[in-house]
Amino acid sequence: MNLLSAFPGKRYVVLKIKDPKVRQQADCLGMGEGEDVYCIARKDNGPVILGRGGQMVAVGGEIARGIQIAPWRARKK
């Protein structure tokens, strides 16, 4: 599923980011591939507002289509 399918109030893990420039920016913000993010708000075709570590980022609709996510699952100890 892509980022436009995210529901506000749910946590997700970022699986893949297609655009290399977007991938680099996400890595710098701590929201790169393999990281968990929290969907704060979403409009139908973007933007999607994500949170992580007290930081919020708005992602436009076109960019959100290129970001693959999956529901977050707690890791067992």
N, C-alpha and C positions, 0 to 999 in steps of 0.2 A: 504494500500500500504506500501511497505517497503522502507527503506532508499535508496536502489539502484534505485528506481523509481523517486527520486528527480531530479528536473531540476535546474541547476545553475541560480542564480539570483532570486529565489523564496524563500518565507518564509513558514515554516511548524511548526506544533506543534507535539511534541513527544507524542504518545499515549501509547505505551507499549514497554518495553525492556525485552526480554526473559531471558537473562543470568543475574543472580543476581550480579556477579562480575562486569559486564559491567554496570549494573544499578547503582551500588554504585559509580563507577568511573564517570559516567555521572552526578550523583547528585553532586559530589564534584566539577565538572566543571561548574555547573549551567545549564546543558543540560539534566536534568532528565525528567521523565514523567511529562507531563503537561506544559513543557517549550516550548517557541518558539525558533526556530533555523533558520539560513539562509544558504542555500546551495551555497557555493562559487564555487566549481568545482566537477566534477564527471567523472570517467572513467567508461566504460561499466560494468565491474565486480568489481568495487572498485579500489582504495579507493574513498571515498566521503569526501570532505573537508567542514566542517561545521563551521559557525561562530556564536558567541553570545557575546555581550558586549565587542567587541574589541579583542576577543580571537578566535583563529582558532584551530580546531582539525581535524586530518585525521582519518577516520574510515575505516578499511579494509573491503573487500567484504563479508567475512563470518560473521563478526559481524554486518555489515549493513543489512544483510538478516534478522537478529533477532530483528531489531528495526522497529516498526510500526509507521508510521507518517500519518498526514492528512494535507491538505492545511490550512494555517493560515488564520483566519478571524478576522478582527478588532472587538473588543468588543464595543458595543453601550454604551454610557454613560447615 
